[in-house]
Amino acid sequence: MLLVAFFFVAVIYSAVGFGGGSTYIALLALSGQSAELIPLVALPCNIFVVTLGSYFAIRRRDFDWRMAMPFFLSSVPMAFVGGIVPIGASFYFLLLGLSLVLAGASLCVRQAPDDALIAAKPWTLATLIGGGLGLLSGMVGIGGGIFLAPILHHLRWASSKTIAALCSFFILINSISGLAGQLFKTSTDQAIMQLIQGWPLLLAVVLGGVIGARFVIEGVTHQRVAQLTGVLVLVVGLRILWAWTSYV
């Protein structure tokens, strides 16, 4: 059942440029995995899925390197810092649950930017947003694109396609950096064992990611899928907060 769930999560999330790390974490938590080891499975799954999305974004020429650079320069080091920060299980699930509820609600109510209203934003603001989300992403073990997308849509930073492409790369590089931080604070034996046990899940998300990415290419309505994703994230966040009470 976990394999099937990971597959369908990858299909849904990859169709809107996300990796699905938030829901992978929730599924692993509900299956009884420890807070210390959950990111070691969720982050590699994220990396596999958004690598496909990033490739398709470059091929379609939707990616804007100049716009993305300040986000990347601040988020990558902060994601590593977040990954090495030791946090207890209670605080981890509280932080994750609150973040997902906020992100899910934002995805549900977001509106696609009007191209006529899009204007260049200062590098300072982009750097602050990237650094803050990078730190949060490294701590909870996800890529951060699910937080970045609603912010960029609200600020009308770019077109929907450009935002989706940016979020794919944002998730990719932050997942790699966050995973490096997580591995830095985890014993080698634990890390190797968790990665070995998680390889069937990695295979499931790769297959799901390929299918979801094809949906994007074939033109499935991006806004509707994003709203469906928002509902899923919101429910997952509430479920995690409910489970968090057992840690208090």
Secondary structure, 3 states (H helix, E strand, C coil): CHHHHHHHHHHHHHCCCCCCHHHHHHHHHHCCCCCCCHHHHHHHHHHHHHHHHHHHHHHCCCCCHHHHHHHHHHHHHHHHHHHHCCCCHHHHHHHHHHHHHHHHHHHHHCCCCCHHHCCCCCHHHHHHHHHHHHHHHHHHCCCCHHHHHHHHHHHCCCCHHHHHHHHHHHHHHHHHHHHHHHHHHCCHHHHHHHHHHCHHHHHHHHHHHHHHHHHHHHCCCHHHHHHHHHHHHHHHHHHHHHHHCCCC
